[in-house]
Amino acid sequence: MGGSTLATLFTLVVAIIWILVPFAIFGVRRVLGELLAEQRRTNALLEQIGGDRIPPPQPEPQPWRAP
């Protein structure tokens, strides 16, 4: 009897999560799009302010490779 109640409760929780997850994903996609647009705007503003003030590192870093 207790196992049946636990299984029913677990199934109910999984069903609720299954219904809510798509809405969360679409909400996050919109926010990530806004963040990406703001990041691009910030990068453009930084280029205008003085994009060449910080030189690139010399030599250019390379990924580590096993010998």
mmCIF file of the N, C-alpha and C atoms, coordinates in Angstrom:
data_MODEL
# 
_entry.id   MODEL 
# 
loop_
_atom_site.group_PDB 
_atom_site.id 
_atom_site.type_symbol 
_atom_site.label_atom_id 
_atom_site.label_alt_id 
_atom_site.label_comp_id 
_atom_site.label_asym_id 
_atom_site.label_entity_id 
_atom_site.label_seq_id 
_atom_site.pdbx_PDB_ins_code 
_atom_site.Cartn_x 
_atom_site.Cartn_y 
_atom_site.Cartn_z 
_atom_site.occupancy 
_atom_site.B_iso_or_equiv 
_atom_site.pdbx_formal_charge 
_atom_site.auth_seq_id 
_atom_site.auth_comp_id 
_atom_site.auth_asym_id 
_atom_site.auth_atom_id 
_atom_site.pdbx_PDB_model_num 
ATOM 1   N N  . MET A 1 1  ? 0.822  -1.185 0.000   1.00 0.00 ? 1  MET A N  1 
ATOM 2   C CA . MET A 1 1  ? 0.000  0.000  0.000   1.00 0.00 ? 1  MET A CA 1 
ATOM 3   C C  . MET A 1 1  ? 0.872  1.257  0.000   1.00 0.00 ? 1  MET A C  1 
ATOM 4   N N  . GLY A 1 2  ? 1.922  1.293  0.800   1.00 0.00 ? 2  GLY A N  1 
ATOM 5   C CA . GLY A 1 2  ? 2.791  2.460  0.866   1.00 0.00 ? 2  GLY A CA 1 
ATOM 6   C C  . GLY A 1 2  ? 3.580  2.663  -0.416  1.00 0.00 ? 2  GLY A C  1 
ATOM 7   N N  . GLY A 1 3  ? 3.968  1.559  -1.053  1.00 0.00 ? 3  GLY A N  1 
ATOM 8   C CA . GLY A 1 3  ? 4.718  1.651  -2.301  1.00 0.00 ? 3  GLY A CA 1 
ATOM 9   C C  . GLY A 1 3  ? 3.869  2.204  -3.431  1.00 0.00 ? 3  GLY A C  1 
ATOM 10  N N  . SER A 1 4  ? 2.587  1.862  -3.425  1.00 0.00 ? 4  SER A N  1 
ATOM 11  C CA . SER A 1 4  ? 1.681  2.361  -4.452  1.00 0.00 ? 4  SER A CA 1 
ATOM 12  C C  . SER A 1 4  ? 1.484  3.873  -4.315  1.00 0.00 ? 4  SER A C  1 
ATOM 13  N N  . THR A 1 5  ? 1.369  4.349  -3.091  1.00 0.00 ? 5  THR A N  1 
ATOM 14  C CA . THR A 1 5  ? 1.215  5.784  -2.850  1.00 0.00 ? 5  THR A CA 1 
ATOM 15  C C  . THR A 1 5  ? 2.479  6.531  -3.258  1.00 0.00 ? 5  THR A C  1 
ATOM 16  N N  . LEU A 1 6  ? 3.620  5.969  -2.945  1.00 0.00 ? 6  LEU A N  1 
ATOM 17  C CA . LEU A 1 6  ? 4.898  6.586  -3.315  1.00 0.00 ? 6  LEU A CA 1 
ATOM 18  C C  . LEU A 1 6  ? 5.060  6.627  -4.838  1.00 0.00 ? 6  LEU A C  1 
ATOM 19  N N  . ALA A 1 7  ? 4.694  5.558  -5.513  1.00 0.00 ? 7  ALA A N  1 
ATOM 20  C CA . ALA A 1 7  ? 4.785  5.517  -6.972  1.00 0.00 ? 7  ALA A CA 1 
ATOM 21  C C  . ALA A 1 7  ? 3.838  6.532  -7.609  1.00 0.00 ? 7  ALA A C  1 
ATOM 22  N N  . THR A 1 8  ? 2.642  6.669  -7.059  1.00 0.00 ? 8  THR A N  1 
ATOM 23  C CA . THR A 1 8  ? 1.685  7.642  -7.571  1.00 0.00 ? 8  THR A CA 1 
ATOM 24  C C  . THR A 1 8  ? 2.198  9.061  -7.373  1.00 0.00 ? 8  THR A C  1 
ATOM 25  N N  . LEU A 1 9  ? 2.742  9.345  -6.216  1.00 0.00 ? 9  LEU A N  1 
ATOM 26  C CA . LEU A 1 9  ? 3.292  10.673 -5.929  1.00 0.00 ? 9  LEU A CA 1 
ATOM 27  C C  . LEU A 1 9  ? 4.465  10.980 -6.861  1.00 0.00 ? 9  LEU A C  1 
ATOM 28  N N  . PHE A 1 10 ? 5.346  10.006 -7.046  1.00 0.00 ? 10 PHE A N  1 
ATOM 29  C CA . PHE A 1 10 ? 6.481  10.178 -7.951  1.00 0.00 ? 10 PHE A CA 1 
ATOM 30  C C  . PHE A 1 10 ? 6.008  10.446 -9.379  1.00 0.00 ? 10 PHE A C  1 
ATOM 31  N N  . THR A 1 11 ? 5.017  9.691  -9.837  1.00 0.00 ? 11 THR A N  1 
ATOM 32  C CA . THR A 1 11 ? 4.466  9.872  -11.186 1.00 0.00 ? 11 THR A CA 1 
ATOM 33  C C  . THR A 1 11 ? 3.850  11.256 -11.336 1.00 0.00 ? 11 THR A C  1 
ATOM 34  N N  . LEU A 1 12 ? 3.155  11.721 -10.315 1.00 0.00 ? 12 LEU A N  1 
ATOM 35  C CA . LEU A 1 12 ? 2.541  13.048 -10.353 1.00 0.00 ? 12 LEU A CA 1 
ATOM 36  C C  . LEU A 1 12 ? 3.601  14.144 -10.444 1.00 0.00 ? 12 LEU A C  1 
ATOM 37  N N  . VAL A 1 13 ? 4.671  14.024 -9.664  1.00 0.00 ? 13 VAL A N  1 
ATOM 38  C CA . VAL A 1 13 ? 5.755  15.009 -9.695  1.00 0.00 ? 13 VAL A CA 1 
ATOM 39  C C  . VAL A 1 13 ? 6.428  15.018 -11.064 1.00 0.00 ? 13 VAL A C  1 
ATOM 40  N N  . VAL A 1 14 ? 6.708  13.860 -11.627 1.00 0.00 ? 14 VAL A N  1 
ATOM 41  C CA . VAL A 1 14 ? 7.340  13.777 -12.944 1.00 0.00 ? 14 VAL A CA 1 
ATOM 42  C C  . VAL A 1 14 ? 6.425  14.371 -14.012 1.00 0.00 ? 14 VAL A C  1 
ATOM 43  N N  . ALA A 1 15 ? 5.123  14.137 -13.919 1.00 0.00 ? 15 ALA A N  1 
ATOM 44  C CA . ALA A 1 15 ? 4.180  14.689 -14.892 1.00 0.00 ? 15 ALA A CA 1 
ATOM 45  C C  . ALA A 1 15 ? 4.158  16.210 -14.829 1.00 0.00 ? 15 ALA A C  1 
ATOM 46  N N  . ILE A 1 16 ? 4.174  16.779 -13.642 1.00 0.00 ? 16 ILE A N  1 
ATOM 47  C CA . ILE A 1 16 ? 4.180  18.232 -13.490 1.00 0.00 ? 16 ILE A CA 1 
ATOM 48  C C  . ILE A 1 16 ? 5.462  18.817 -14.075 1.00 0.00 ? 16 ILE A C  1 
ATOM 49  N N  . ILE A 1 17 ? 6.595  18.203 -13.780 1.00 0.00 ? 17 ILE A N  1 
ATOM 50  C CA . ILE A 1 17 ? 7.870  18.673 -14.322 1.00 0.00 ? 17 ILE A CA 1 
ATOM 51  C C  . ILE A 1 17 ? 7.859  18.554 -15.843 1.00 0.00 ? 17 ILE A C  1 
ATOM 52  N N  . TRP A 1 18 ? 7.325  17.464 -16.371 1.00 0.00 ? 18 TRP A N  1 
ATOM 53  C CA . TRP A 1 18 ? 7.271  17.239 -17.815 1.00 0.00 ? 18 TRP A CA 1 
ATOM 54  C C  . TRP A 1 18 ? 6.457  18.334 -18.510 1.00 0.00 ? 18 TRP A C  1 
ATOM 55  N N  . ILE A 1 19 ? 5.420  18.804 -17.857 1.00 0.00 ? 19 ILE A N  1 
ATOM 56  C CA . ILE A 1 19 ? 4.580  19.856 -18.430 1.00 0.00 ? 19 ILE A CA 1 
ATOM 57  C C  . ILE A 1 19 ? 5.274  21.217 -18.349 1.00 0.00 ? 19 ILE A C  1 
ATOM 58  N N  . LEU A 1 20 ? 6.000  21.505 -17.271 1.00 0.00 ? 20 LEU A N  1 
ATOM 59  C CA . LEU A 1 20 ? 6.578  22.827 -17.043 1.00 0.00 ? 20 LEU A CA 1 
ATOM 60  C C  . LEU A 1 20 ? 7.915  23.059 -17.754 1.00 0.00 ? 20 LEU A C  1 
ATOM 61  N N  . VAL A 1 21 ? 8.670  22.031 -18.041 1.00 0.00 ? 21 VAL A N  1 
ATOM 62  C CA . VAL A 1 21 ? 10.008 22.197 -18.611 1.00 0.00 ? 21 VAL A CA 1 
ATOM 63  C C  . VAL A 1 21 ? 10.011 22.939 -19.958 1.00 0.00 ? 21 VAL A C  1 
ATOM 64  N N  . PRO A 1 22 ? 9.136  22.666 -20.894 1.00 0.00 ? 22 PRO A N  1 
ATOM 65  C CA . PRO A 1 22 ? 9.186  23.419 -22.162 1.00 0.00 ? 22 PRO A CA 1 
ATOM 66  C C  . PRO A 1 22 ? 9.024  24.925 -21.967 1.00 0.00 ? 22 PRO A C  1 
ATOM 67  N N  . PHE A 1 23 ? 8.164  25.330 -21.033 1.00 0.00 ? 23 PHE A N  1 
ATOM 68  C CA . PHE A 1 23 ? 7.991  26.757 -20.775 1.00 0.00 ? 23 PHE A CA 1 
ATOM 69  C C  . PHE A 1 23 ? 9.263  27.370 -20.217 1.00 0.00 ? 23 PHE A C  1 
ATOM 70  N N  . ALA A 1 24 ? 9.957  26.648 -19.373 1.00 0.00 ? 24 ALA A N  1 
ATOM 71  C CA . ALA A 1 24 ? 11.226 27.143 -18.819 1.00 0.00 ? 24 ALA A CA 1 
ATOM 72  C C  . ALA A 1 24 ? 12.272 27.278 -19.918 1.00 0.00 ? 24 ALA A C  1 
ATOM 73  N N  . ILE A 1 25 ? 12.329 26.316 -20.822 1.00 0.00 ? 25 ILE A N  1 
ATOM 74  C CA . ILE A 1 25 ? 13.321 26.360 -21.900 1.00 0.00 ? 25 ILE A CA 1 
ATOM 75  C C  . ILE A 1 25 ? 13.074 27.557 -22.801 1.00 0.00 ? 25 ILE A C  1 
ATOM 76  N N  . PHE A 1 26 ? 11.824 27.786 -23.201 1.00 0.00 ? 26 PHE A N  1 
ATOM 77  C CA . PHE A 1 26 ? 11.532 28.925 -24.067 1.00 0.00 ? 26 PHE A CA 1 
ATOM 78  C C  . PHE A 1 26 ? 11.783 30.243 -23.353 1.00 0.00 ? 26 PHE A C  1 
ATOM 79  N N  . GLY A 1 27 ? 11.523 30.314 -22.063 1.00 0.00 ? 27 GLY A N  1 
ATOM 80  C CA . GLY A 1 27 ? 11.812 31.522 -21.297 1.00 0.00 ? 27 GLY A CA 1 
ATOM 81  C C  . GLY A 1 27 ? 13.305 31.799 -21.230 1.00 0.00 ? 27 GLY A C  1 
ATOM 82  N N  . VAL A 1 28 ? 14.093 30.772 -21.057 1.00 0.00 ? 28 VAL A N  1 
ATOM 83  C CA . VAL A 1 28 ? 15.541 30.932 -20.982 1.00 0.00 ? 28 VAL A CA 1 
ATOM 84  C C  . VAL A 1 28 ? 16.103 31.338 -22.341 1.00 0.00 ? 28 VAL A C  1 
ATOM 85  N N  . ARG A 1 29 ? 15.559 30.797 -23.420 1.00 0.00 ? 29 ARG A N  1 
ATOM 86  C CA . ARG A 1 29 ? 16.045 31.163 -24.759 1.00 0.00 ? 29 ARG A CA 1 
ATOM 87  C C  . ARG A 1 29 ? 15.864 32.657 -25.007 1.00 0.00 ? 29 ARG A C  1 
ATOM 88  N N  . ARG A 1 30 ? 14.746 33.219 -24.595 1.00 0.00 ? 30 ARG A N  1 
ATOM 89  C CA . ARG A 1 30 ? 14.500 34.644 -24.794 1.00 0.00 ? 30 ARG A CA 1 
ATOM 90  C C  . ARG A 1 30 ? 15.499 35.469 -23.998 1.00 0.00 ? 30 ARG A C  1 
ATOM 91  N N  . VAL A 1 31 ? 15.725 35.093 -22.760 1.00 0.00 ? 31 VAL A N  1 
ATOM 92  C CA . VAL A 1 31 ? 16.667 35.829 -21.910 1.00 0.00 ? 31 VAL A CA 1 
ATOM 93  C C  . VAL A 1 31 ? 18.083 35.715 -22.460 1.00 0.00 ? 31 VAL A C  1 
ATOM 94  N N  . LEU A 1 32 ? 18.470 34.528 -22.927 1.00 0.00 ? 32 LEU A N  1 
ATOM 95  C CA . LEU A 1 32 ? 19.808 34.366 -23.501 1.00 0.00 ? 32 LEU A CA 1 
ATOM 96  C C  . LEU A 1 32 ? 19.978 35.208 -24.758 1.00 0.00 ? 32 LEU A C  1 
ATOM 97  N N  . GLY A 1 33 ? 18.929 35.324 -25.562 1.00 0.00 ? 33 GLY A N  1 
ATOM 98  C CA . GLY A 1 33 ? 18.988 36.182 -26.732 1.00 0.00 ? 33 GLY A CA 1 
ATOM 99  C C  . GLY A 1 33 ? 19.197 37.639 -26.358 1.00 0.00 ? 33 GLY A C  1 
ATOM 100 N N  . GLU A 1 34 ? 18.513 38.089 -25.304 1.00 0.00 ? 34 GLU A N  1 
ATOM 101 C CA . GLU A 1 34 ? 18.694 39.464 -24.835 1.00 0.00 ? 34 GLU A CA 1 
ATOM 102 C C  . GLU A 1 34 ? 20.112 39.678 -24.307 1.00 0.00 ? 34 GLU A C  1 
ATOM 103 N N  . LEU A 1 35 ? 20.635 38.704 -23.579 1.00 0.00 ? 35 LEU A N  1 
ATOM 104 C CA . LEU A 1 35 ? 21.993 38.820 -23.059 1.00 0.00 ? 35 LEU A CA 1 
ATOM 105 C C  . LEU A 1 35 ? 23.013 38.871 -24.189 1.00 0.00 ? 35 LEU A C  1 
ATOM 106 N N  . LEU A 1 36 ? 22.806 38.067 -25.217 1.00 0.00 ? 36 LEU A N  1 
ATOM 107 C CA . LEU A 1 36 ? 23.720 38.064 -26.353 1.00 0.00 ? 36 LEU A CA 1 
ATOM 108 C C  . LEU A 1 36 ? 23.703 39.413 -27.073 1.00 0.00 ? 36 LEU A C  1 
ATOM 109 N N  . ALA A 1 37 ? 22.521 39.979 -27.265 1.00 0.00 ? 37 ALA A N  1 
ATOM 110 C CA . ALA A 1 37 ? 22.419 41.287 -27.914 1.00 0.00 ? 37 ALA A CA 1 
ATOM 111 C C  . ALA A 1 37 ? 23.114 42.359 -27.076 1.00 0.00 ? 37 ALA A C  1 
ATOM 112 N N  . GLU A 1 38 ? 22.939 42.313 -25.772 1.00 0.00 ? 38 GLU A N  1 
ATOM 113 C CA . GLU A 1 38 ? 23.584 43.297 -24.891 1.00 0.00 ? 38 GLU A CA 1 
ATOM 114 C C  . GLU A 1 38 ? 25.098 43.123 -24.899 1.00 0.00 ? 38 GLU A C  1 
ATOM 115 N N  . GLN A 1 39 ? 25.571 41.887 -24.957 1.00 0.00 ? 39 GLN A N  1 
ATOM 116 C CA . GLN A 1 39 ? 27.010 41.629 -25.006 1.00 0.00 ? 39 GLN A CA 1 
ATOM 117 C C  . GLN A 1 39 ? 27.614 42.201 -26.287 1.00 0.00 ? 39 GLN A C  1 
ATOM 118 N N  . ARG A 1 40 ? 26.912 42.013 -27.405 1.00 0.00 ? 40 ARG A N  1 
ATOM 119 C CA . ARG A 1 40 ? 27.395 42.576 -28.671 1.00 0.00 ? 40 ARG A CA 1 
ATOM 120 C C  . ARG A 1 40 ? 27.424 44.097 -28.616 1.00 0.00 ? 40 ARG A C  1 
ATOM 121 N N  . ARG A 1 41 ? 26.400 44.701 -28.015 1.00 0.00 ? 41 ARG A N  1 
ATOM 122 C CA . ARG A 1 41 ? 26.354 46.155 -27.871 1.00 0.00 ? 41 ARG A CA 1 
ATOM 123 C C  . ARG A 1 41 ? 27.516 46.642 -27.013 1.00 0.00 ? 41 ARG A C  1 
ATOM 124 N N  . THR A 1 42 ? 27.791 45.944 -25.919 1.00 0.00 ? 42 THR A N  1 
ATOM 125 C CA . THR A 1 42 ? 28.894 46.310 -25.040 1.00 0.00 ? 42 THR A CA 1 
ATOM 126 C C  . THR A 1 42 ? 30.230 46.201 -25.770 1.00 0.00 ? 42 THR A C  1 
ATOM 127 N N  . ASN A 1 43 ? 30.410 45.131 -26.545 1.00 0.00 ? 43 ASN A N  1 
ATOM 128 C CA . ASN A 1 43 ? 31.656 44.967 -27.294 1.00 0.00 ? 43 ASN A CA 1 
ATOM 129 C C  . ASN A 1 43 ? 31.840 46.096 -28.304 1.00 0.00 ? 43 ASN A C  1 
ATOM 130 N N  . ALA A 1 44 ? 30.754 46.490 -28.976 1.00 0.00 ? 44 ALA A N  1 
ATOM 131 C CA . ALA A 1 44 ? 30.848 47.590 -29.944 1.00 0.00 ? 44 ALA A CA 1 
ATOM 132 C C  . ALA A 1 44 ? 31.220 48.893 -29.236 1.00 0.00 ? 44 ALA A C  1 
ATOM 133 N N  . LEU A 1 45 ? 30.629 49.149 -28.085 1.00 0.00 ? 45 LEU A N  1 
ATOM 134 C CA . LEU A 1 45 ? 30.961 50.361 -27.332 1.00 0.00 ? 45 LEU A CA 1 
ATOM 135 C C  . LEU A 1 45 ? 32.418 50.350 -26.876 1.00 0.00 ? 45 LEU A C  1 
ATOM 136 N N  . LEU A 1 46 ? 32.899 49.210 -26.442 1.00 0.00 ? 46 LEU A N  1 
ATOM 137 C CA . LEU A 1 46 ? 34.291 49.107 -26.017 1.00 0.00 ? 46 LEU A CA 1 
ATOM 138 C C  . LEU A 1 46 ? 35.243 49.338 -27.183 1.00 0.00 ? 46 LEU A C  1 
ATOM 139 N N  . GLU A 1 47 ? 34.881 48.877 -28.358 1.00 0.00 ? 47 GLU A N  1 
ATOM 140 C CA . GLU A 1 47 ? 35.703 49.126 -29.546 1.00 0.00 ? 47 GLU A CA 1 
ATOM 141 C C  . GLU A 1 47 ? 35.759 50.623 -29.846 1.00 0.00 ? 47 GLU A C  1 
ATOM 142 N N  . GLN A 1 48 ? 34.648 51.322 -29.679 1.00 0.00 ? 48 GLN A N  1 
ATOM 143 C CA . GLN A 1 48 ? 34.620 52.764 -29.923 1.00 0.00 ? 48 GLN A CA 1 
ATOM 144 C C  . GLN A 1 48 ? 35.474 53.507 -28.911 1.00 0.00 ? 48 GLN A C  1 
ATOM 145 N N  . ILE A 1 49 ? 35.423 53.090 -27.660 1.00 0.00 ? 49 ILE A N  1 
ATOM 146 C CA . ILE A 1 49 ? 36.135 53.794 -26.594 1.00 0.00 ? 49 ILE A CA 1 
ATOM 147 C C  . ILE A 1 49 ? 37.637 53.697 -26.794 1.00 0.00 ? 49 ILE A C  1 
ATOM 148 N N  . GLY A 1 50 ? 38.123 52.565 -27.157 1.00 0.00 ? 50 GLY A N  1 
ATOM 149 C CA . GLY A 1 50 ? 39.567 52.389 -27.331 1.00 0.00 ? 50 GLY A CA 1 
ATOM 150 C C  . GLY A 1 50 ? 39.882 50.930 -27.489 1.00 0.00 ? 50 GLY A C  1 
ATOM 151 N N  . GLY A 1 51 ? 39.496 50.387 -28.602 1.00 0.00 ? 51 GLY A N  1 
ATOM 152 C CA . GLY A 1 51 ? 39.610 48.954 -28.809 1.00 0.00 ? 51 GLY A CA 1 
ATOM 153 C C  . GLY A 1 51 ? 41.022 48.437 -28.895 1.00 0.00 ? 51 GLY A C  1 
ATOM 154 N N  . ASP A 1 52 ? 41.996 49.271 -29.271 1.00 0.00 ? 52 ASP A N  1 
ATOM 155 C CA . ASP A 1 52 ? 43.356 48.783 -29.465 1.00 0.00 ? 52 ASP A CA 1 
ATOM 156 C C  . ASP A 1 52 ? 44.284 49.128 -28.306 1.00 0.00 ? 52 ASP A C  1 
ATOM 157 N N  . ARG A 1 53 ? 43.726 49.547 -27.179 1.00 0.00 ? 53 ARG A N  1 
ATOM 158 C CA . ARG A 1 53 ? 44.584 49.912 -26.052 1.00 0.00 ? 53 ARG A CA 1 
ATOM 159 C C  . ARG A 1 53 ? 45.232 48.705 -25.396 1.00 0.00 ? 53 ARG A C  1 
ATOM 160 N N  . ILE A 1 54 ? 44.581 47.565 -25.449 1.00 0.00 ? 54 ILE A N  1 
ATOM 161 C CA . ILE A 1 54 ? 45.141 46.356 -24.851 1.00 0.00 ? 54 ILE A CA 1 
ATOM 162 C C  . ILE A 1 54 ? 45.625 45.463 -25.987 1.00 0.00 ? 54 ILE A C  1 
ATOM 163 N N  . PRO A 1 55 ? 46.943 45.308 -26.118 1.00 0.00 ? 55 PRO A N  1 
ATOM 164 C CA . PRO A 1 55 ? 47.462 44.487 -27.222 1.00 0.00 ? 55 PRO A CA 1 
ATOM 165 C C  . PRO A 1 55 ? 47.178 43.005 -26.988 1.00 0.00 ? 55 PRO A C  1 
ATOM 166 N N  . PRO A 1 56 ? 47.085 42.216 -28.048 1.00 0.00 ? 56 PRO A N  1 
ATOM 167 C CA . PRO A 1 56 ? 46.886 40.774 -27.877 1.00 0.00 ? 56 PRO A CA 1 
ATOM 168 C C  . PRO A 1 56 ? 48.127 40.154 -27.245 1.00 0.00 ? 56 PRO A C  1 
ATOM 169 N N  . PRO A 1 57 ? 47.969 39.083 -26.504 1.00 0.00 ? 57 PRO A N  1 
ATOM 170 C CA . PRO A 1 57 ? 49.126 38.449 -25.857 1.00 0.00 ? 57 PRO A CA 1 
ATOM 171 C C  . PRO A 1 57 ? 50.114 37.912 -26.894 1.00 0.00 ? 57 PRO A C  1 
ATOM 172 N N  . GLN A 1 58 ? 51.384 37.997 -26.573 1.00 0.00 ? 58 GLN A N  1 
ATOM 173 C CA . GLN A 1 58 ? 52.437 37.506 -27.465 1.00 0.00 ? 58 GLN A CA 1 
ATOM 174 C C  . GLN A 1 58 ? 53.192 36.396 -26.770 1.00 0.00 ? 58 GLN A C  1 
ATOM 175 N N  . PRO A 1 59 ? 53.425 35.269 -27.306 1.00 0.00 ? 59 PRO A N  1 
ATOM 176 C CA . PRO A 1 59 ? 52.813 34.742 -28.517 1.00 0.00 ? 59 PRO A CA 1 
ATOM 177 C C  . PRO A 1 59 ? 51.360 34.316 -28.243 1.00 0.00 ? 59 PRO A C  1 
ATOM 178 N N  . GLU A 1 60 ? 50.627 34.093 -29.296 1.00 0.00 ? 60 GLU A N  1 
ATOM 179 C CA . GLU A 1 60 ? 49.233 33.678 -29.162 1.00 0.00 ? 60 GLU A CA 1 
ATOM 180 C C  . GLU A 1 60 ? 49.173 32.338 -28.407 1.00 0.00 ? 60 GLU A C  1 
ATOM 181 N N  . PRO A 1 61 ? 48.336 32.226 -27.370 1.00 0.00 ? 61 PRO A N  1 
ATOM 182 C CA . PRO A 1 61 ? 48.282 30.974 -26.597 1.00 0.00 ? 61 PRO A CA 1 
ATOM 183 C C  . PRO A 1 61 ? 47.807 29.797 -27.465 1.00 0.00 ? 61 PRO A C  1 
ATOM 184 N N  . GLN A 1 62 ? 48.413 28.646 -27.246 1.00 0.00 ? 62 GLN A N  1 
ATOM 185 C CA . GLN A 1 62 ? 48.045 27.424 -27.966 1.00 0.00 ? 62 GLN A CA 1 
ATOM 186 C C  . GLN A 1 62 ? 47.484 26.419 -26.955 1.00 0.00 ? 62 GLN A C  1 
ATOM 187 N N  . PRO A 1 63 ? 46.542 25.609 -27.347 1.00 0.00 ? 63 PRO A N  1 
ATOM 188 C CA . PRO A 1 63 ? 46.021 24.595 -26.444 1.00 0.00 ? 63 PRO A CA 1 
ATOM 189 C C  . PRO A 1 63 ? 47.099 23.557 -26.117 1.00 0.00 ? 63 PRO A C  1 
ATOM 190 N N  . TRP A 1 64 ? 47.058 23.035 -24.899 1.00 0.00 ? 64 TRP A N  1 
ATOM 191 C CA . TRP A 1 64 ? 48.040 22.051 -24.477 1.00 0.00 ? 64 TRP A CA 1 
ATOM 192 C C  . TRP A 1 64 ? 47.770 20.733 -25.189 1.00 0.00 ? 64 TRP A C  1 
ATOM 193 N N  . ARG A 1 65 ? 48.828 20.086 -25.627 1.00 0.00 ? 65 ARG A N  1 
ATOM 194 C CA . ARG A 1 65 ? 48.715 18.781 -26.274 1.00 0.00 ? 65 ARG A CA 1 
ATOM 195 C C  . ARG A 1 65 ? 49.653 17.808 -25.593 1.00 0.00 ? 65 ARG A C  1 
ATOM 196 N N  . ALA A 1 66 ? 49.171 16.607 -25.416 1.00 0.00 ? 66 ALA A N  1 
ATOM 197 C CA . ALA A 1 66 ? 49.979 15.578 -24.775 1.00 0.00 ? 66 ALA A CA 1 
ATOM 198 C C  . ALA A 1 66 ? 51.163 15.230 -25.664 1.00 0.00 ? 66 ALA A C  1 
ATOM 199 N N  . PRO A 1 67 ? 52.319 15.003 -25.058 1.00 0.00 ? 67 PRO A N  1 
ATOM 200 C CA . PRO A 1 67 ? 53.515 14.651 -25.863 1.00 0.00 ? 67 PRO A CA 1 
ATOM 201 C C  . PRO A 1 67 ? 53.396 13.305 -26.527 1.00 0.00 ? 67 PRO A C  1 
# 
